[in-house]
Amino acid sequence: MDPTLGVKATGRCVVSRKKKVSFIYSIPQRNNAELILNHSSAYPFKTRYSQVLCSHCHKEFEILSELKVHMGKYHFNADHKNVLYGLRGHLMKIDISHLECKLCRQTFLDINDLMCHFSQEHDLPVNFNASFGVLPYKYVDDHWVCVSCGKTYSNFNDIKRHTSTHFMNYNCEKCGTTFISYQALKDHQRQVKCYRTAYNPRNGRVLRPRSNAEIILQCSSAYPFRTWMSNLNCIFCRVKTRDPVFFRNHMEAEHNTYDVQTAFYKKMRKAFLNVDITDLKCKVCSITIDKFEDLIDHLKNDHNQPIKSDAQSGLLPFRLNDGSSWKCAICNNQFINFDALRKHTQSHFHNYVCDTCGEGFITESALIAHNKIPHENKYSCSRCKATFTSLNERSAHVKTKHTSKPYVCLCCDDKPRFSSWEMKKKHQLIVHNYGSDGDSYACTLCGKSFKSRSGKYNHMLRVHRRINSELNFICSNCSRSFTSQLFLDKHMAKKHTI
């Protein structure tokens, strides 16, 4: 082998490697993160369970204040390139509890103001078209404070889960899972074969409508609830009430701050979460908002919340007021009870329609579950054995074949129906001589009496269920008629055998 070729090959390998390293460090979000670490008091950290770790030497600490002292003593002028390189495209956790610019010592509340200051006052190369590459955290008075919305948490796992909801800006177009970084999305697309109808994501957000719902619940006074019969059920402590005013007072007193993750459950993929928007306010700026759509626009435009415009809100808004009237919160139509209002409200969100039967659904998961059941004779009548392919056909059948008169007289040939038991009883008393005393239930055809209605009914059904012309089996001794030879033989053996 020519040694010259080997040297050239080795040289090309070194050049290629240098280009690769240079490319890694030239990612815009890494450059932004490097500016923050080099020119501000923000410092990076890692976590392992409940422990806080130094990003440089991985020493463990109980609280961030201890790590801050450690950083000032041992890593004050440390090179942050190794920390950034180990992130592999993910966002870096930084502490901005006491954020200030190292160049002029001006203090700031958030990263956005700091980066604007870098660009305008110090002419630093900030790339505003890319992510800043950091996840900012604040630790004040022994509590974690969300930089975006101001909510406080006592442990890091809660604030970590909450903070990530404000930075889920990358979503998979196949399954709807959202991720914090573009690299995390690429890892998901490369490693996971996801399909919208079959894949259950292991990380990220499951549905964009649910992500929107979480943001709305975090930043507003919309109270989530469930219903059972005529009761309003608290999702968090199972308190039941029929008074919407009591429910709102309970939510304000007992659950003013709550983890929105606990408001959702597995079956939410097929439906949306009910929320009461009677006293709707923005928790970020405390202004009162009348309409649910205005709240969404306010959170997105005025507070820059990452609400997805191409996804639904994931919530069914209801204005319960005091429970004396039921009006739609979207179109103001009035209804007689909450069940009718709920069905009407759901119709505003029927974005998925079955092509076979025309039934509407709120979510795609509900439509998929609906289509798994065959449509042939899918719906059955509860009053007879008839089956139908659609709800409309069954409804037409019930209206034409089964009226609102559920009580029928089986003794009459034309089977008349009655709207109440009293009317049927009156009919049987007049026409069929049904009485209320013992032995007063007499058969009008043969004169036999019975002590109960059921005894006479069974007799009429068994002996005289056919019309008179069909009573062809006549007793030669007493002229009684029967519908079959079997009944005639029993009669002969019982009445005329010595």
Secondary structure as a PSIPRED ss2 file (coil, helix, strand):
# PSIPRED VFORMAT (PSIPRED V4.0)

   1 M C   1.000  0.000  0.000
   2 D C   1.000  0.000  0.000
   3 P H   0.000  1.000  0.000
   4 T H   0.000  1.000  0.000
   5 L H   0.000  1.000  0.000
   6 G H   0.000  1.000  0.000
   7 V H   0.000  1.000  0.000
   8 K H   0.000  1.000  0.000
   9 A H   0.000  1.000  0.000
  10 T H   0.000  1.000  0.000
  11 G H   0.000  1.000  0.000
  12 R H   0.000  1.000  0.000
  13 C H   0.000  1.000  0.000
  14 V H   0.000  1.000  0.000
  15 V H   0.000  1.000  0.000
  16 S H   0.000  1.000  0.000
  17 R H   0.000  1.000  0.000
  18 K H   0.000  1.000  0.000
  19 K H   0.000  1.000  0.000
  20 K H   0.000  1.000  0.000
  21 V H   0.000  1.000  0.000
  22 S H   0.000  1.000  0.000
  23 F H   0.000  1.000  0.000
  24 I H   0.000  1.000  0.000
  25 Y H   0.000  1.000  0.000
  26 S C   1.000  0.000  0.000
  27 I C   1.000  0.000  0.000
  28 P H   0.000  1.000  0.000
  29 Q H   0.000  1.000  0.000
  30 R H   0.000  1.000  0.000
  31 N H   0.000  1.000  0.000
  32 N H   0.000  1.000  0.000
  33 A H   0.000  1.000  0.000
  34 E H   0.000  1.000  0.000
  35 L H   0.000  1.000  0.000
  36 I H   0.000  1.000  0.000
  37 L H   0.000  1.000  0.000
  38 N H   0.000  1.000  0.000
  39 H H   0.000  1.000  0.000
  40 S E   0.000  0.000  1.000
  41 S C   1.000  0.000  0.000
  42 A C   1.000  0.000  0.000
  43 Y E   0.000  0.000  1.000
  44 P E   0.000  0.000  1.000
  45 F E   0.000  0.000  1.000
  46 K E   0.000  0.000  1.000
  47 T E   0.000  0.000  1.000
  48 R E   0.000  0.000  1.000
  49 Y C   1.000  0.000  0.000
  50 S C   1.000  0.000  0.000
  51 Q E   0.000  0.000  1.000
  52 V E   0.000  0.000  1.000
  53 L E   0.000  0.000  1.000
  54 C E   0.000  0.000  1.000
  55 S C   1.000  0.000  0.000
  56 H C   1.000  0.000  0.000
  57 C C   1.000  0.000  0.000
  58 H C   1.000  0.000  0.000
  59 K C   1.000  0.000  0.000
  60 E E   0.000  0.000  1.000
  61 F E   0.000  0.000  1.000
  62 E C   1.000  0.000  0.000
  63 I C   1.000  0.000  0.000
  64 L H   0.000  1.000  0.000
  65 S H   0.000  1.000  0.000
  66 E H   0.000  1.000  0.000
  67 L H   0.000  1.000  0.000
  68 K H   0.000  1.000  0.000
  69 V H   0.000  1.000  0.000
  70 H H   0.000  1.000  0.000
  71 M H   0.000  1.000  0.000
  72 G H   0.000  1.000  0.000
  73 K H   0.000  1.000  0.000
  74 Y H   0.000  1.000  0.000
  75 H C   1.000  0.000  0.000
  76 F C   1.000  0.000  0.000
  77 N C   1.000  0.000  0.000
  78 A C   1.000  0.000  0.000
  79 D C   1.000  0.000  0.000
  80 H C   1.000  0.000  0.000
  81 K H   0.000  1.000  0.000
  82 N H   0.000  1.000  0.000
  83 V H   0.000  1.000  0.000
  84 L H   0.000  1.000  0.000
  85 Y H   0.000  1.000  0.000
  86 G C   1.000  0.000  0.000
  87 L C   1.000  0.000  0.000
  88 R C   1.000  0.000  0.000
  89 G C   1.000  0.000  0.000
  90 H C   1.000  0.000  0.000
  91 L C   1.000  0.000  0.000
  92 M E   0.000  0.000  1.000
  93 K E   0.000  0.000  1.000
  94 I E   0.000  0.000  1.000
  95 D E   0.000  0.000  1.000
  96 I C   1.000  0.000  0.000
  97 S C   1.000  0.000  0.000
  98 H C   1.000  0.000  0.000
  99 L C   1.000  0.000  0.000
 100 E E   0.000  0.000  1.000
 101 C E   0.000  0.000  1.000
 102 K C   1.000  0.000  0.000
 103 L C   1.000  0.000  0.000
 104 C C   1.000  0.000  0.000
 105 R C   1.000  0.000  0.000
 106 Q C   1.000  0.000  0.000
 107 T E   0.000  0.000  1.000
 108 F C   1.000  0.000  0.000
 109 L C   1.000  0.000  0.000
 110 D C   1.000  0.000  0.000
 111 I H   0.000  1.000  0.000
 112 N H   0.000  1.000  0.000
 113 D H   0.000  1.000  0.000
 114 L H   0.000  1.000  0.000
 115 M H   0.000  1.000  0.000
 116 C H   0.000  1.000  0.000
 117 H H   0.000  1.000  0.000
 118 F H   0.000  1.000  0.000
 119 S H   0.000  1.000  0.000
 120 Q H   0.000  1.000  0.000
 121 E H   0.000  1.000  0.000
 122 H C   1.000  0.000  0.000
 123 D C   1.000  0.000  0.000
 124 L C   1.000  0.000  0.000
 125 P C   1.000  0.000  0.000
 126 V C   1.000  0.000  0.000
 127 N C   1.000  0.000  0.000
 128 F C   1.000  0.000  0.000
 129 N C   1.000  0.000  0.000
 130 A C   1.000  0.000  0.000
 131 S C   1.000  0.000  0.000
 132 F C   1.000  0.000  0.000
 133 G C   1.000  0.000  0.000
 134 V E   0.000  0.000  1.000
 135 L E   0.000  0.000  1.000
 136 P E   0.000  0.000  1.000
 137 Y E   0.000  0.000  1.000
 138 K E   0.000  0.000  1.000
 139 Y E   0.000  0.000  1.000
 140 V E   0.000  0.000  1.000
 141 D C   1.000  0.000  0.000
 142 D C   1.000  0.000  0.000
 143 H E   0.000  0.000  1.000
 144 W E   0.000  0.000  1.000
 145 V E   0.000  0.000  1.000
 146 C C   1.000  0.000  0.000
 147 V C   1.000  0.000  0.000
 148 S C   1.000  0.000  0.000
 149 C C   1.000  0.000  0.000
 150 G C   1.000  0.000  0.000
 151 K C   1.000  0.000  0.000
 152 T E   0.000  0.000  1.000
 153 Y E   0.000  0.000  1.000
 154 S C   1.000  0.000  0.000
 155 N C   1.000  0.000  0.000
 156 F H   0.000  1.000  0.000
 157 N H   0.000  1.000  0.000
 158 D H   0.000  1.000  0.000
 159 I H   0.000  1.000  0.000
 160 K H   0.000  1.000  0.000
 161 R H   0.000  1.000  0.000
 162 H H   0.000  1.000  0.000
 163 T H   0.000  1.000  0.000
 164 S H   0.000  1.000  0.000
 165 T C   1.000  0.000  0.000
 166 H C   1.000  0.000  0.000
 167 F C   1.000  0.000  0.000
 168 M C   1.000  0.000  0.000
 169 N C   1.000  0.000  0.000
 170 Y E   0.000  0.000  1.000
 171 N E   0.000  0.000  1.000
 172 C C   1.000  0.000  0.000
 173 E C   1.000  0.000  0.000
 174 K C   1.000  0.000  0.000
 175 C C   1.000  0.000  0.000
 176 G C   1.000  0.000  0.000
 177 T C   1.000  0.000  0.000
 178 T E   0.000  0.000  1.000
 179 F E   0.000  0.000  1.000
 180 I C   1.000  0.000  0.000
 181 S C   1.000  0.000  0.000
 182 Y H   0.000  1.000  0.000
 183 Q H   0.000  1.000  0.000
 184 A H   0.000  1.000  0.000
 185 L H   0.000  1.000  0.000
 186 K H   0.000  1.000  0.000
 187 D H   0.000  1.000  0.000
 188 H H   0.000  1.000  0.000
 189 Q H   0.000  1.000  0.000
 190 R H   0.000  1.000  0.000
 191 Q H   0.000  1.000  0.000
 192 V C   1.000  0.000  0.000
 193 K C   1.000  0.000  0.000
 194 C C   1.000  0.000  0.000
 195 Y C   1.000  0.000  0.000
 196 R C   1.000  0.000  0.000
 197 T C   1.000  0.000  0.000
 198 A C   1.000  0.000  0.000
 199 Y C   1.000  0.000  0.000
 200 N C   1.000  0.000  0.000
 201 P C   1.000  0.000  0.000
 202 R C   1.000  0.000  0.000
 203 N C   1.000  0.000  0.000
 204 G C   1.000  0.000  0.000
 205 R E   0.000  0.000  1.000
 206 V C   1.000  0.000  0.000
 207 L C   1.000  0.000  0.000
 208 R H   0.000  1.000  0.000
 209 P H   0.000  1.000  0.000
 210 R H   0.000  1.000  0.000
 211 S H   0.000  1.000  0.000
 212 N H   0.000  1.000  0.000
 213 A H   0.000  1.000  0.000
 214 E H   0.000  1.000  0.000
 215 I H   0.000  1.000  0.000
 216 I H   0.000  1.000  0.000
 217 L H   0.000  1.000  0.000
 218 Q H   0.000  1.000  0.000
 219 C H   0.000  1.000  0.000
 220 S E   0.000  0.000  1.000
 221 S C   1.000  0.000  0.000
 222 A C   1.000  0.000  0.000
 223 Y E   0.000  0.000  1.000
 224 P E   0.000  0.000  1.000
 225 F E   0.000  0.000  1.000
 226 R E   0.000  0.000  1.000
 227 T E   0.000  0.000  1.000
 228 W E   0.000  0.000  1.000
 229 M C   1.000  0.000  0.000
 230 S C   1.000  0.000  0.000
 231 N E   0.000  0.000  1.000
 232 L E   0.000  0.000  1.000
 233 N E   0.000  0.000  1.000
 234 C E   0.000  0.000  1.000
 235 I C   1.000  0.000  0.000
 236 F C   1.000  0.000  0.000
 237 C C   1.000  0.000  0.000
 238 R C   1.000  0.000  0.000
 239 V C   1.000  0.000  0.000
 240 K E   0.000  0.000  1.000
 241 T E   0.000  0.000  1.000
 242 R C   1.000  0.000  0.000
 243 D C   1.000  0.000  0.000
 244 P H   0.000  1.000  0.000
 245 V H   0.000  1.000  0.000
 246 F H   0.000  1.000  0.000
 247 F H   0.000  1.000  0.000
 248 R H   0.000  1.000  0.000
 249 N H   0.000  1.000  0.000
 250 H H   0.000  1.000  0.000
 251 M H   0.000  1.000  0.000
 252 E H   0.000  1.000  0.000
 253 A H   0.000  1.000  0.000
 254 E H   0.000  1.000  0.000
 255 H C   1.000  0.000  0.000
 256 N C   1.000  0.000  0.000
 257 T C   1.000  0.000  0.000
 258 Y C   1.000  0.000  0.000
 259 D C   1.000  0.000  0.000
 260 V H   0.000  1.000  0.000
 261 Q H   0.000  1.000  0.000
 262 T H   0.000  1.000  0.000
 263 A H   0.000  1.000  0.000
 264 F C   1.000  0.000  0.000
 265 Y C   1.000  0.000  0.000
 266 K H   0.000  1.000  0.000
 267 K H   0.000  1.000  0.000
 268 M H   0.000  1.000  0.000
 269 R H   0.000  1.000  0.000
 270 K H   0.000  1.000  0.000
 271 A C   1.000  0.000  0.000
 272 F C   1.000  0.000  0.000
 273 L E   0.000  0.000  1.000
 274 N E   0.000  0.000  1.000
 275 V E   0.000  0.000  1.000
 276 D E   0.000  0.000  1.000
 277 I C   1.000  0.000  0.000
 278 T C   1.000  0.000  0.000
 279 D C   1.000  0.000  0.000
 280 L C   1.000  0.000  0.000
 281 K E   0.000  0.000  1.000
 282 C E   0.000  0.000  1.000
 283 K C   1.000  0.000  0.000
 284 V C   1.000  0.000  0.000
 285 C C   1.000  0.000  0.000
 286 S C   1.000  0.000  0.000
 287 I C   1.000  0.000  0.000
 288 T E   0.000  0.000  1.000
 289 I C   1.000  0.000  0.000
 290 D C   1.000  0.000  0.000
 291 K C   1.000  0.000  0.000
 292 F H   0.000  1.000  0.000
 293 E H   0.000  1.000  0.000
 294 D H   0.000  1.000  0.000
 295 L H   0.000  1.000  0.000
 296 I H   0.000  1.000  0.000
 297 D H   0.000  1.000  0.000
 298 H H   0.000  1.000  0.000
 299 L H   0.000  1.000  0.000
 300 K H   0.000  1.000  0.000
 301 N H   0.000  1.000  0.000
 302 D C   1.000  0.000  0.000
 303 H C   1.000  0.000  0.000
 304 N C   1.000  0.000  0.000
 305 Q C   1.000  0.000  0.000
 306 P C   1.000  0.000  0.000
 307 I C   1.000  0.000  0.000
 308 K C   1.000  0.000  0.000
 309 S C   1.000  0.000  0.000
 310 D C   1.000  0.000  0.000
 311 A C   1.000  0.000  0.000
 312 Q C   1.000  0.000  0.000
 313 S C   1.000  0.000  0.000
 314 G C   1.000  0.000  0.000
 315 L E   0.000  0.000  1.000
 316 L E   0.000  0.000  1.000
 317 P E   0.000  0.000  1.000
 318 F E   0.000  0.000  1.000
 319 R E   0.000  0.000  1.000
 320 L C   1.000  0.000  0.000
 321 N C   1.000  0.000  0.000
 322 D C   1.000  0.000  0.000
 323 G C   1.000  0.000  0.000
 324 S C   1.000  0.000  0.000
 325 S C   1.000  0.000  0.000
 326 W E   0.000  0.000  1.000
 327 K E   0.000  0.000  1.000
 328 C C   1.000  0.000  0.000
 329 A C   1.000  0.000  0.000
 330 I C   1.000  0.000  0.000
 331 C C   1.000  0.000  0.000
 332 N C   1.000  0.000  0.000
 333 N C   1.000  0.000  0.000
 334 Q E   0.000  0.000  1.000
 335 F E   0.000  0.000  1.000
 336 I C   1.000  0.000  0.000
 337 N C   1.000  0.000  0.000
 338 F H   0.000  1.000  0.000
 339 D H   0.000  1.000  0.000
 340 A H   0.000  1.000  0.000
 341 L H   0.000  1.000  0.000
 342 R H   0.000  1.000  0.000
 343 K H   0.000  1.000  0.000
 344 H H   0.000  1.000  0.000
 345 T H   0.000  1.000  0.000
 346 Q H   0.000  1.000  0.000
 347 S H   0.000  1.000  0.000
 348 H C   1.000  0.000  0.000
 349 F C   1.000  0.000  0.000
 350 H C   1.000  0.000  0.000
 351 N C   1.000  0.000  0.000
 352 Y E   0.000  0.000  1.000
 353 V E   0.000  0.000  1.000
 354 C C   1.000  0.000  0.000
 355 D C   1.000  0.000  0.000
 356 T C   1.000  0.000  0.000
 357 C C   1.000  0.000  0.000
 358 G C   1.000  0.000  0.000
 359 E C   1.000  0.000  0.000
 360 G E   0.000  0.000  1.000
 361 F E   0.000  0.000  1.000
 362 I C   1.000  0.000  0.000
 363 T C   1.000  0.000  0.000
 364 E H   0.000  1.000  0.000
 365 S H   0.000  1.000  0.000
 366 A H   0.000  1.000  0.000
 367 L H   0.000  1.000  0.000
 368 I H   0.000  1.000  0.000
 369 A H   0.000  1.000  0.000
 370 H H   0.000  1.000  0.000
 371 N H   0.000  1.000  0.000
 372 K C   1.000  0.000  0.000
 373 I C   1.000  0.000  0.000
 374 P C   1.000  0.000  0.000
 375 H C   1.000  0.000  0.000
 376 E C   1.000  0.000  0.000
 377 N C   1.000  0.000  0.000
 378 K C   1.000  0.000  0.000
 379 Y E   0.000  0.000  1.000
 380 S E   0.000  0.000  1.000
 381 C C   1.000  0.000  0.000
 382 S C   1.000  0.000  0.000
 383 R C   1.000  0.000  0.000
 384 C C   1.000  0.000  0.000
 385 K C   1.000  0.000  0.000
 386 A C   1.000  0.000  0.000
 387 T E   0.000  0.000  1.000
 388 F E   0.000  0.000  1.000
 389 T C   1.000  0.000  0.000
 390 S C   1.000  0.000  0.000
 391 L H   0.000  1.000  0.000
 392 N H   0.000  1.000  0.000
 393 E H   0.000  1.000  0.000
 394 R H   0.000  1.000  0.000
 395 S H   0.000  1.000  0.000
 396 A H   0.000  1.000  0.000
 397 H H   0.000  1.000  0.000
 398 V H   0.000  1.000  0.000
 399 K H   0.000  1.000  0.000
 400 T H   0.000  1.000  0.000
 401 K H   0.000  1.000  0.000
 402 H C   1.000  0.000  0.000
 403 T C   1.000  0.000  0.000
 404 S C   1.000  0.000  0.000
 405 K C   1.000  0.000  0.000
 406 P C   1.000  0.000  0.000
 407 Y E   0.000  0.000  1.000
 408 V E   0.000  0.000  1.000
 409 C C   1.000  0.000  0.000
 410 L C   1.000  0.000  0.000
 411 C C   1.000  0.000  0.000
 412 C C   1.000  0.000  0.000
 413 D C   1.000  0.000  0.000
 414 D C   1.000  0.000  0.000
 415 K C   1.000  0.000  0.000
 416 P C   1.000  0.000  0.000
 417 R E   0.000  0.000  1.000
 418 F E   0.000  0.000  1.000
 419 S C   1.000  0.000  0.000
 420 S C   1.000  0.000  0.000
 421 W H   0.000  1.000  0.000
 422 E H   0.000  1.000  0.000
 423 M H   0.000  1.000  0.000
 424 K H   0.000  1.000  0.000
 425 K H   0.000  1.000  0.000
 426 K H   0.000  1.000  0.000
 427 H H   0.000  1.000  0.000
 428 Q H   0.000  1.000  0.000
 429 L H   0.000  1.000  0.000
 430 I H   0.000  1.000  0.000
 431 V H   0.000  1.000  0.000
 432 H C   1.000  0.000  0.000
 433 N C   1.000  0.000  0.000
 434 Y C   1.000  0.000  0.000
 435 G C   1.000  0.000  0.000
 436 S C   1.000  0.000  0.000
 437 D C   1.000  0.000  0.000
 438 G C   1.000  0.000  0.000
 439 D C   1.000  0.000  0.000
 440 S C   1.000  0.000  0.000
 441 Y E   0.000  0.000  1.000
 442 A E   0.000  0.000  1.000
 443 C C   1.000  0.000  0.000
 444 T C   1.000  0.000  0.000
 445 L C   1.000  0.000  0.000
 446 C C   1.000  0.000  0.000
 447 G C   1.000  0.000  0.000
 448 K C   1.000  0.000  0.000
 449 S E   0.000  0.000  1.000
 450 F E   0.000  0.000  1.000
 451 K C   1.000  0.000  0.000
 452 S C   1.000  0.000  0.000
 453 R H   0.000  1.000  0.000
 454 S H   0.000  1.000  0.000
 455 G H   0.000  1.000  0.000
 456 K H   0.000  1.000  0.000
 457 Y H   0.000  1.000  0.000
 458 N H   0.000  1.000  0.000
 459 H H   0.000  1.000  0.000
 460 M H   0.000  1.000  0.000
 461 L H   0.000  1.000  0.000
 462 R H   0.000  1.000  0.000
 463 V H   0.000  1.000  0.000
 464 H C   1.000  0.000  0.000
 465 R C   1.000  0.000  0.000
 466 R C   1.000  0.000  0.000
 467 I C   1.000  0.000  0.000
 468 N H   0.000  1.000  0.000
 469 S H   0.000  1.000  0.000
 470 E H   0.000  1.000  0.000
 471 L C   1.000  0.000  0.000
 472 N C   1.000  0.000  0.000
 473 F E   0.000  0.000  1.000
 474 I E   0.000  0.000  1.000
 475 C C   1.000  0.000  0.000
 476 S C   1.000  0.000  0.000
 477 N C   1.000  0.000  0.000
 478 C C   1.000  0.000  0.000
 479 S C   1.000  0.000  0.000
 480 R C   1.000  0.000  0.000
 481 S E   0.000  0.000  1.000
 482 F E   0.000  0.000  1.000
 483 T C   1.000  0.000  0.000
 484 S C   1.000  0.000  0.000
 485 Q H   0.000  1.000  0.000
 486 L H   0.000  1.000  0.000
 487 F H   0.000  1.000  0.000
 488 L H   0.000  1.000  0.000
 489 D H   0.000  1.000  0.000
 490 K H   0.000  1.000  0.000
 491 H H   0.000  1.000  0.000
 492 M H   0.000  1.000  0.000
 493 A H   0.000  1.000  0.000
 494 K H   0.000  1.000  0.000
 495 K H   0.000  1.000  0.000
 496 H C   1.000  0.000  0.000
 497 T C   1.000  0.000  0.000
 498 I C   1.000  0.000  0.000
